[in-house]
Amino acid sequence: MASIPATDDLPAYLAPLPTRLETTALRLAWLIVLVNVAGTVFGFWYYRFQLGNTALVMWPVVPDSPTATMLMIASLVSWKVGKNRNWLHALAFVGNLKYGLWVVVVQFTINDVLTSGDPYYWFLVVGHLGMALQALVIHRYAEFTVPGVGVAVAWFGFNDIVDYFFPIVGDYHHTYFGPHLVSVGNHDVVAHDIAATAAVCLTTLATFLALSIRVRQLENRDRSNG
């Protein structure tokens, strides 16, 4: 079984969580796996109607958040059993950071969670903020290699394209969300532009962070070897 790696000595903009919190999360990795299993099951249940209205070939691009939490499960388990896969860690990092923050943006800017006070919307905010936070501990055990990050960029970039710009098969595949954009085909509302912009910007942000972490880790390694 894998031991908890030492800290990377990364700047706060790359590793904003306190080291003690990172270490505690890694010690509780199996508990986090179980929480993600529950979230994944709920997420696929949430998407059941949209999947039913989507061609089977496009199912992989529809359930964004449960796919991300499933990747987190795979990433943690692969690390714990000593079978690290750099591409898998990169997918989990980009996916959880992207969709975790994306849902928070949607709830505050489109579903207006502060005014509505809807407890379900707040549940989504808290749950998805947790996704983003758990992504920030992956750097402790992962190497975000360029090929690995390339896999993540290719997948989530493709997801953005079919979600908002060119669906390929059937209708656009972004998530049903809120009363302002219930139909995936209705792109004549500001809500669509907000959601699309947030998705593309977060894909870019997560990619930048992953590659920046890689550069800083290599620089630290060179200094320690020098």
C-alpha positions as CSV (number, residue, x, y, z in Angstrom):
1,M,0.0,0.0,0.0
2,A,1.2,3.5,-0.8
3,S,2.5,5.8,1.9
4,I,1.6,9.5,2.0
5,P,4.1,11.4,-0.1
6,A,6.0,14.4,1.2
7,T,4.9,17.9,0.3
8,D,5.8,19.5,-3.0
9,D,6.7,22.9,-1.7
10,L,4.4,24.5,-4.2
11,P,3.3,28.2,-4.1
12,A,-0.2,28.9,-2.7
13,Y,-1.7,29.6,-6.1
14,L,-0.9,26.0,-7.1
15,A,-1.6,24.3,-3.8
16,P,-4.0,26.5,-1.8
17,L,-5.0,24.0,0.8
18,P,-3.0,23.8,4.1
19,T,-0.5,21.0,4.1
20,R,-2.1,19.5,7.2
21,L,-5.5,19.3,5.4
22,E,-3.9,17.7,2.3
23,T,-2.3,15.1,4.5
24,T,-5.5,14.4,6.5
25,A,-7.4,13.9,3.2
26,L,-4.8,11.4,2.0
27,R,-5.0,9.5,5.2
28,L,-8.7,9.3,4.7
29,A,-8.4,8.3,1.1
30,W,-10.6,5.2,1.4
31,L,-13.3,7.3,3.1
32,I,-13.1,9.8,0.3
33,V,-13.5,7.0,-2.2
34,L,-16.7,5.9,-0.5
35,V,-18.1,9.4,-0.5
36,N,-17.3,9.6,-4.2
37,V,-19.0,6.3,-4.8
38,A,-22.2,7.7,-3.2
39,G,-21.9,10.9,-5.2
40,T,-21.3,9.0,-8.5
41,V,-24.4,6.8,-7.9
42,F,-26.5,9.9,-7.2
43,G,-25.0,11.7,-10.2
44,F,-26.0,9.0,-12.6
45,W,-29.4,8.8,-11.1
46,Y,-29.7,12.6,-11.6
47,Y,-28.8,12.2,-15.3
48,R,-31.2,9.4,-16.0
49,F,-33.7,11.4,-18.0
50,Q,-31.1,13.2,-20.0
51,L,-29.4,9.9,-20.8
52,G,-32.7,8.5,-21.9
53,N,-33.0,11.4,-24.4
54,T,-29.5,11.0,-25.7
55,A,-28.1,8.6,-28.4
56,L,-26.2,5.8,-26.7
57,V,-23.0,6.7,-28.6
58,M,-22.9,10.1,-26.8
59,W,-23.6,8.8,-23.3
60,P,-20.0,9.2,-22.2
61,V,-20.1,13.0,-22.6
62,V,-23.4,13.6,-20.8
63,P,-22.9,12.8,-17.0
64,D,-20.1,15.3,-16.4
65,S,-19.9,15.4,-12.6
66,P,-20.4,11.6,-11.9
67,T,-17.8,10.9,-14.5
68,A,-15.4,13.2,-12.7
69,T,-16.1,11.6,-9.3
70,M,-15.7,8.2,-10.9
71,L,-12.3,9.3,-12.2
72,M,-11.4,10.5,-8.7
73,I,-12.3,7.1,-7.3
74,A,-10.0,5.5,-9.9
75,S,-7.2,7.9,-9.2
76,L,-7.2,7.4,-5.5
77,V,-7.5,3.6,-5.7
78,S,-4.7,3.4,-8.3
79,W,-2.4,5.4,-6.0
80,K,-3.4,3.4,-2.9
81,V,-2.7,0.1,-4.5
82,G,0.6,1.3,-6.1
83,K,-0.6,1.3,-9.7
84,N,-0.2,4.9,-10.6
85,R,-1.4,6.1,-14.0
86,N,-0.4,9.6,-14.8
87,W,-3.1,10.1,-17.4
88,L,-5.7,9.0,-14.9
89,H,-4.5,11.4,-12.3
90,A,-4.6,14.2,-14.8
91,L,-8.2,13.3,-15.9
92,A,-9.3,13.3,-12.2
93,F,-7.6,16.6,-11.5
94,V,-9.0,18.5,-14.5
95,G,-12.4,16.9,-14.3
96,N,-13.1,17.5,-10.6
97,L,-11.7,21.0,-10.6
98,K,-13.5,22.0,-13.7
99,Y,-17.0,20.6,-13.0
100,G,-16.8,21.2,-9.3
101,L,-16.2,25.0,-9.9
102,W,-18.5,25.0,-13.0
103,V,-21.6,24.0,-10.9
104,V,-20.8,26.6,-8.3
105,V,-20.6,29.3,-11.0
106,V,-23.9,28.1,-12.5
107,Q,-25.7,28.0,-9.1
108,F,-24.6,31.6,-8.3
109,T,-24.9,33.2,-11.7
110,I,-27.8,31.4,-13.3
111,N,-29.9,29.6,-10.7
112,D,-29.3,32.6,-8.2
113,V,-28.9,30.4,-5.2
114,L,-28.4,33.3,-2.8
115,T,-31.9,34.7,-3.6
116,S,-33.8,31.5,-4.1
117,G,-32.5,29.8,-0.9
118,D,-33.4,26.5,-2.5
119,P,-31.8,23.8,-0.3
120,Y,-31.2,21.5,-3.2
121,Y,-29.2,24.2,-5.0
122,W,-27.1,24.7,-1.9
123,F,-26.6,20.9,-1.7
124,L,-25.2,21.1,-5.3
125,V,-23.0,24.0,-4.3
126,V,-21.5,22.3,-1.3
127,G,-21.1,18.9,-3.0
128,H,-19.4,20.3,-6.1
129,L,-17.2,22.6,-4.1
130,G,-16.0,19.4,-2.4
131,M,-15.2,18.0,-5.8
132,A,-13.0,21.0,-6.6
133,L,-11.3,20.8,-3.2
134,Q,-10.5,17.1,-3.5
135,A,-8.8,17.8,-6.9
136,L,-6.3,20.0,-5.1
137,V,-4.8,17.1,-3.2
138,I,-4.0,15.0,-6.2
139,H,-0.7,16.7,-6.8
140,R,0.7,15.1,-3.7
141,Y,0.8,11.7,-5.2
142,A,0.6,12.4,-9.0
143,E,2.9,13.5,-11.7
144,F,1.0,15.6,-14.2
145,T,3.1,14.6,-17.2
146,V,2.6,16.4,-20.5
147,P,1.1,13.3,-22.2
148,G,-1.1,12.7,-19.2
149,V,-2.4,16.3,-19.2
150,G,-2.7,16.1,-23.0
151,V,-5.2,13.2,-22.5
152,A,-7.2,15.3,-20.1
153,V,-7.3,18.3,-22.3
154,A,-8.3,16.2,-25.3
155,W,-11.2,14.7,-23.4
156,F,-12.6,17.7,-21.6
157,G,-12.0,20.0,-24.6
158,F,-14.0,17.5,-26.7
159,N,-16.7,17.6,-24.0
160,D,-16.9,21.4,-24.3
161,I,-17.2,21.2,-28.1
162,V,-20.1,18.7,-28.1
163,D,-21.8,20.4,-25.1
164,Y,-21.9,23.9,-26.5
165,F,-20.6,24.3,-30.0
166,F,-21.0,21.2,-32.2
167,P,-23.0,18.2,-30.9
168,I,-22.0,15.7,-33.7
169,V,-24.9,13.4,-32.8
170,G,-28.3,14.7,-31.8
171,D,-28.7,17.8,-29.7
172,Y,-26.1,19.7,-27.5
173,H,-25.0,17.6,-24.6
174,H,-24.6,20.1,-21.7
175,T,-26.3,19.4,-18.4
176,Y,-29.9,20.3,-17.9
177,F,-29.7,23.1,-15.3
178,G,-32.1,25.5,-13.7
179,P,-35.3,27.1,-15.0
180,H,-33.4,29.5,-17.2
181,L,-32.0,26.8,-19.6
182,V,-34.0,23.6,-19.1
183,S,-33.8,22.6,-22.8
184,V,-30.4,21.8,-24.1
185,G,-31.5,23.1,-27.5
186,N,-32.3,26.6,-26.3
187,H,-29.1,28.6,-26.9
188,D,-30.8,32.0,-27.3
189,V,-30.4,32.9,-23.6
190,V,-27.6,34.5,-21.7
191,A,-27.5,31.5,-19.4
192,H,-26.0,29.4,-22.2
193,D,-23.3,31.9,-22.8
194,I,-22.4,32.0,-19.1
195,A,-22.3,28.2,-18.9
196,A,-20.2,27.8,-22.1
197,T,-17.8,30.5,-21.1
198,A,-17.3,29.0,-17.6
199,A,-16.7,25.5,-19.0
200,V,-14.1,26.6,-21.5
201,C,-12.3,29.0,-19.0
202,L,-12.3,26.2,-16.3
203,T,-10.8,23.7,-18.8
204,T,-8.1,26.2,-19.6
205,L,-7.5,27.0,-15.9
206,A,-7.2,23.4,-14.8
207,T,-4.8,22.7,-17.7
208,F,-2.7,25.7,-16.7
209,L,-2.5,24.6,-13.1
210,A,-1.7,21.0,-13.9
211,L,1.2,22.0,-16.2
212,S,2.4,24.7,-13.8
213,I,2.5,22.1,-11.0
214,R,4.5,19.8,-13.2
215,V,7.0,22.5,-14.0
216,R,7.4,23.5,-10.3
217,Q,7.8,19.9,-9.2
218,L,10.6,19.4,-11.8
219,E,12.3,22.6,-10.7
220,N,12.2,21.5,-7.1
221,R,13.5,18.1,-8.0
222,D,16.4,19.7,-9.9
223,R,17.3,21.9,-6.9
224,S,17.3,19.0,-4.5
225,N,19.5,16.9,-6.8
226,G,21.8,19.8,-7.4
